[in-house]
Amino acid sequence: MSGGVFIWASLIVIAGSMSMAIKFEPLEPWGSGGDTGDQDAAKAEFLDHIAVGQSVRAAAAAIGVKPRLLYSWRKLDDGFSAAWSAAEEAGTDIIEEEAFRRAVTGVEKPVYRGGEIVGHVADYSDAMLMFLLKSRRPERYGVSAKGASGKTIEDLNLEGARDALISKFGAVTFGSKTEKISS
């Protein structure tokens, strides 16, 4: 690397109705006055992979470098670090669209009869739908949301449940003679 601060340019291309691709290319680094070589090409290719939702490990493998090298570049190059963050945001948007599709639109799965496809059925992911609701409305669907009892998880007193389990375990292990264990 020839030093300096790099500015990473992004070209946004609309491809389809909801998808977008971002192409990252390094602009001329400040103070370098020339070609920055293979490292900048590798960085740009890596960012392209991250921008479509790939993991760091998969993107590193695709460009033939170890992830730790990419992390060191990120630490040393503020421009690359900022571009990496932008690429992750774009990639996360794509992943979120796919999660939404699986939860709400569903995935077409074939229906077989006698070894042949006789139709298709939409398969929805209830777990993905709940995950999306928890992330978008944590106050209503999150971990601390109130259940049917009106209590939050933090409000529940689990001592009675614990004592019942200890009692059952004791009955199975030692016969019917068990004592309540206090904390």
ZISUL-V980177 format. One record per pair of residues at least 24 apart in sequence whose ideal C-beta (glycine too) atoms are under 10 Angstrom apart, sorted by sequence separation. I is the first residue (numbers start at 1). J is the second residue. D is the distance in whole Angstrom. If there is no record, write none. Layout:
{{I,J,D} {I,J,D}}
This chain:
{{4,28,9} {5,29,7} {6,30,8} {23,47,9} {24,48,6} {46,70,6} {101,125,10} {103,127,8} {104,128,9} {159,183,7} {4,29,4} {5,30,5} {22,47,8} {23,48,6} {102,127,10} {103,128,4} {104,129,7} {3,29,8} {4,30,5} {5,31,8} {6,32,9} {22,48,8} {24,50,9} {39,65,10} {99,125,8} {102,128,5} {103,129,4} {2,29,7} {3,30,9} {4,31,4} {5,32,9} {21,48,8} {24,51,7} {42,69,9} {43,70,8} {46,73,9} {101,128,9} {102,129,9} {103,130,8} {1,29,9} {3,31,7} {4,32,5} {22,50,9} {23,51,8} {42,70,9} {46,74,10} {56,84,9} {59,87,9} {100,128,8} {103,131,8} {104,132,8} {2,31,9} {3,32,7} {4,33,9} {22,51,4} {99,128,5} {100,129,9} {103,132,6} {2,32,4} {6,36,8} {21,51,7} {22,52,8} {39,69,10} {43,73,6} {98,128,9} {99,129,9} {102,132,10} {103,133,9} {1,32,9} {2,33,8} {20,51,9} {21,52,7} {42,73,9} {43,74,9} {2,34,7} {4,36,9} {8,40,9} {20,52,10} {51,83,9} {56,88,9} {59,91,9} {99,131,7} {100,132,6} {2,35,8} {3,36,9} {19,52,9} {40,73,10} {47,80,8} {50,83,9} {51,84,10} {54,87,10} {99,132,6} {2,36,6} {6,40,7} {39,73,8} {43,77,8} {46,80,9} {50,84,7} {53,87,10} {1,36,7} {2,37,8} {8,43,8} {9,44,10} {50,85,10} {51,86,8} {52,87,9} {53,88,9} {1,37,8} {8,44,8} {43,79,9} {44,80,9} {47,83,6} {50,86,9} {51,87,4} {55,91,9} {96,132,8} {99,135,9} {2,39,9} {6,43,8} {10,47,9} {40,77,10} {43,80,6} {46,83,10} {47,84,7} {50,87,4} {51,88,8} {53,90,8} {54,91,7} {1,39,6} {2,40,9} {39,77,9} {46,84,8} {49,87,8} {50,88,6} {51,89,9} {52,90,8} {53,91,4} {1,40,8} {8,47,7} {44,83,9} {47,86,8} {48,87,8} {50,89,10} {51,90,4} {52,91,6} {53,92,7} {96,135,9} {40,80,9} {43,83,8} {47,87,4} {50,90,8} {51,91,5} {53,93,8} {54,94,10} {10,51,8} {39,80,10} {43,84,9} {46,87,8} {47,88,9} {50,91,5} {51,92,10} {53,94,4} {54,95,10} {1,43,10} {49,91,8} {50,92,10} {51,93,9} {52,94,6} {53,95,5} {47,90,9} {51,94,8} {52,95,10} {53,96,9} {47,91,10} {53,97,9} {53,98,8} {29,77,9} {30,79,9} {29,79,8} {26,77,10} {27,79,9} {26,79,8} {26,80,8} {24,80,9} {26,83,9} {25,83,10} {24,83,6} {24,84,9} {22,83,10} {24,86,8} {24,87,6} {22,86,8} {22,87,7} {24,90,10} {22,89,9} {22,90,5} {8,77,9} {21,90,8} {22,91,9} {20,90,7} {6,77,6} {8,79,5} {22,93,10} {1,73,8} {5,77,8} {6,78,8} {7,79,5} {8,80,7} {3,76,10} {4,77,9} {5,78,6} {6,79,4} {8,81,10} {10,83,7} {20,93,8} {21,94,9} {3,77,10} {5,79,6} {6,80,6} {8,82,7} {9,83,9} {19,93,9} {20,94,8} {1,76,8} {4,79,9} {5,80,10} {6,81,10} {7,82,9} {8,83,4} {18,93,9} {19,94,7} {1,77,8} {6,82,9} {7,83,9} {8,84,9} {10,86,7} {18,94,9} {6,83,8} {10,87,8} {20,97,10} {8,86,8} {12,90,9} {19,97,7} {1,80,10} {8,87,9} {18,97,6} {10,90,9} {18,100,9} {18,101,9}}
